[in-house]
Each structure stands twice: as C-alpha cells, then as structure tokens.
Amino acid sequence: MKTTGDLQLLKRINRSVLLRLIRSQPDLSRARLATLSGLTKSTVSALVRELLDEHWLTEAEAPVAAQGMGRPSTPLNIDTQKRVLVGIEIAVDCLRLVCVSLGGVILTQTEVALEDRRPANACKQAGKLMRLLVKQLDAKQLVLSGVGVCLPGAVDDATGIVRLAPNLGWRDVPFLDMVSAEFAKLDIPAVNIHLQNDGDTAAVGEYEFGGGTADDPLIFVNCDVGVGAGIVLNDRLFTGFLGAAGEIGHAILQVNGPLCSCGRRGCAEAFIGARALRQKQGVEKAGEYLGVMLQNLDAMFNPRVIVVGGRSAVDHPELVENARKAQQTYAKTAGMQAPTVRAARYGLQAAAVGAAALVLHQFLRPLLKESNHVSWN
C-alpha cells in the first residue's frame, strides 16, 4: 500500500471538494464548509489555510454576524485577483493566447498568424508567446496555475498524441511531450500542461465559466474551416475511446452529397464548414443543415444546452439563429422539449479560454487522471 501517495491523493480530493463548494456557493464559512463537505472542522481549517496561502481562496477582512446565536463567521471566496490560467489555441491560420482569472475573466489576449503548421515550429512559436506572457505575470506578481493547449484534431488523452488533425496536416504527433519540453524552458512543470481538442476545450470553458452542473449535459459545436463538437456529460468531458468523440464534421448528412475535404461525400463540413458558407446562399443553407445536426445531437445526447461558436458563428450570427429555429421545429414536431441553443460567450476566444478552463477542470477532479500527481504550490 502506497500510504504517502494515497494520503496525497486524499488531500487533493478534499481540497477540490472545498473549492467546488465555494465556487458553487460563494461566501461560505469554515463551519459551513465542514457541514457540507462532511470533513472535520480541523481538516477544513487546515486545508483552507493552505488554499489561502496559495491564493486559491480569499477571505473577508472582517467577520460577518451569523444568524441567530452563532458566532460571527468569515466568508470565503475564490481568489480571482492573484492566480491565473493560460490557454493557447493552435488554429489553422493563427495562434491565440489568453490569460484568464479563476473566475473566467480575460485579463490579456493575443492573436498572431501561424507562421508554420509543422508541429515543431508551431510549438516553438507558442513558446515565444508564452515567454513574453510569463515575464508579464512575474512583473505583476501573478501566480500561473497551468497552461492548456488546444488544436483542431483528435487528441488521445492517455498519451497526449494528436492522432489526426487533417486541417493542420498532422497525424500521430506526440505534441503534449513536445509542448511540455518547450515550456520546461520556462520552468512550467509538465504535469501542469494539458492538451485537448479545440471543440472539447470550448465546451469546458462554457461549462466551467458558465452554468456548470446546471448546464449538464452541454455540447459545444465549433463551426470554422472544419466542424467539431465538444461534449460535457455527467460533469466530465466526453472524449471517446481515442479522443475522437465529437468529430461531427464528418458525419454524413446527405448520401452522395458534395465532396468533403476528407474525400468522402455529404459530410457536415461540406455543408456547414467555412468553405461552404462562401458559396451563393451558403449561410442560409448552412443554417438549415446545422439545424439538422443540432437535432441529431439532441436525439443522441439529449443536452440541456447547445452552444454554437467558431469563426463562422461569429461572422454570421444569423447562422446560429437559423439553426436554433430549425432545431426547435424538429423538437416541436416530435413533441419534445428543445435544448437551449445559444452563441458562444467568448466569441473567437472560446477555444483558447476553454483551454485555460481545462487546467481548472482537471485540478477540481483529481481522480480524472490519477497518474498525474500534480503539485500546486
């Protein structure tokens, strides 16, 4: 029995329990945390002290009078001023970097053209942007919690290998190892770096910085050059067997339909992707087919919320509205309740902000990857 390792994991679990309680119910006292968590008051007191010292939490300067005859208590909240999360999106034609607070507020954002799509060069360019940001964080005495990286491809969670990113031209690239080696030059531990598909991270961002469990299940549909989806189901990111869940861009919407970039015919990307929108009546037709796709996702996952984002959704807001109306019609015809369909709250930064949120998402769920023995000091 690995007593030390087991105790460290238990401690991380208990810390995450307290943080999740305070995120969902601000202004909790230590006594109330003990009641809600089931932990002893002494355990809660010790863990809260650690979380305060590490700038995960902040407390009110003066106690607040309790209701009834109880002693005054000191409200606790998430520290949104000191600790930050960083997200990097490697898109088909650009690199986006954002720094956000634990509350999901964008503090800085940068977008530059992707100079070279080859993995090693994309990694180095991301490293240059990160180096500049680390200097800024040091100057402001902000604490970096971790870095999330996302891209348009299927990522194997177990290995960090990009199995396939067709619009980047990547196949079986060990990109997590590559980016971890690059960021190690900046003294960022590999265990604090996460890699995921861009649609998946966008879903995590909407979930963590939005309604949380009140929006579960949540699906993010990313409409850009390609079309993909991220799925949050039962408080977890659903990525599938090899990280390819949500690759809806290559779901067939029409037998023997238009030629897709993958070589098949009738794929959703051929109707909804950016190339299709440039054609005559492209947006109108894309809205109809996107509505069909939303209906199919509703039939498969029965989500509470479907968020539509990506450059196409930002450039053509009517695309989202047309798809929402079409999906509502399908639901009404079947006598079913339609899910809420809305545009992404972070616009073009949705995937990058989501990559930052992935850092928090992983930290708040220590059992998600038991092999990652993360140190957050």
FENFENWO-V707740 format. One record per run of one state. SS is the DSSP state (hx for helix, st for strand, lp for the rest). FROM is the first residue (numbers start at 1). LEN is the number of residues. Records with the same first field share a line. If there is no record, write none. Layout:
# FENFENWO-V707740
SS=FROM-LEN ; FROM-LEN
This chain:
# FENFENWO-V707740
lp=1-2 ; 25-3 ; 29-1 ; 38-3 ; 54-3 ; 60-4 ; 65-8 ; 74-2 ; 79-4 ; 91-3 ; 102-4 ; 114-5 ; 141-2 ; 152-2 ; 157-4 ; 166-4 ; 174-1 ; 185-5 ; 209-3 ; 216-2 ; 224-3 ; 234-2 ; 239-9 ; 251-1 ; 253-6 ; 260-5 ; 266-1 ; 273-1 ; 278-4 ; 302-3 ; 310-1 ; 316-1 ; 334-6 ; 344-3 ; 364-2 ; 370-8
hx=3-22 ; 30-8 ; 41-13 ; 119-22 ; 175-10 ; 190-3 ; 198-11 ; 212-4 ; 248-3 ; 268-5 ; 274-4 ; 282-20 ; 311-5 ; 317-17 ; 347-17 ; 366-4
st=28-1 ; 57-3 ; 64-1 ; 73-1 ; 76-3 ; 83-8 ; 94-8 ; 106-8 ; 143-9 ; 154-3 ; 161-5 ; 170-4 ; 193-5 ; 218-6 ; 227-7 ; 236-3 ; 252-1 ; 259-1 ; 265-1 ; 267-1 ; 305-5 ; 340-4
